[in-house]
């Protein structure tokens, strides 16, 4: 009998996406073989680094000392640009792990999603420069400028696809585990200012899209991390711990799925 392939869909979620490190760490420690990974936004960042062979311990060490100043470089003429930040620091950080690697350099097959800001199309990236693809998948609109790839201006994949479940299935995965770091964010505290009102508005639209796609996965693991703000690089150690806790809790279900391979 042919062995069934296991694929992970790592979801978007800003700083909360650091929890993916903890989730992957537990799977690795338990000898669970992953055949492919797809990622959206921060899920693309963590997924790509993991798929090129970097250990979860190394990623965790870097994440625990990460500060907002390591990522932001204000574009002072932002009103004439397409992003509030230049994105050079973000690119430098990503390249510390990915260097000039292509998708073909991944030891585990990987893809990520982005959105064409001109047409509104979802774009699946699975060839060429890994760094460019990940930069595009995690380019929050208006915060970071779009990334141009093959003539398209691409932004954050989480706009349309928080969890790239279909993409994981299309890579050949027979069993798909979706790892969601946001959950139903509508249960969070009510907005208190203009920024939080905007984020909540986006989350409403996002949840309406996401909740209808969850049934496509064989298992959805939601990582609860109320102490972690998706837009603040604080308590990231707690985010990693939350990922580990969620993975350990889901481990019996994951093993049951794999036993049926």
Protein Blocks (a to p, Z undefined) as FASTA:
>chain_A
ZZddddddddeeijmlmmmmmmmmmmmmnopacfbdcdehjlmmmmmmmmnopafklmmm
mmmmgcfklmgccdfklmmmcbfbeolmmmmmmmmmnmmacfklpmbdcddddddfknop
acddfehjfklmmmmmmmcghkaccddeehiacddfklmmmbafklmmmnopabdcdddf
klpmklmccdfbfklmmmmmmmmmmmmmmmmmmmmpmbdcddddfkbcfkbcehklmmmm
mmmmmmmmmmmmmmmmmmmZZ
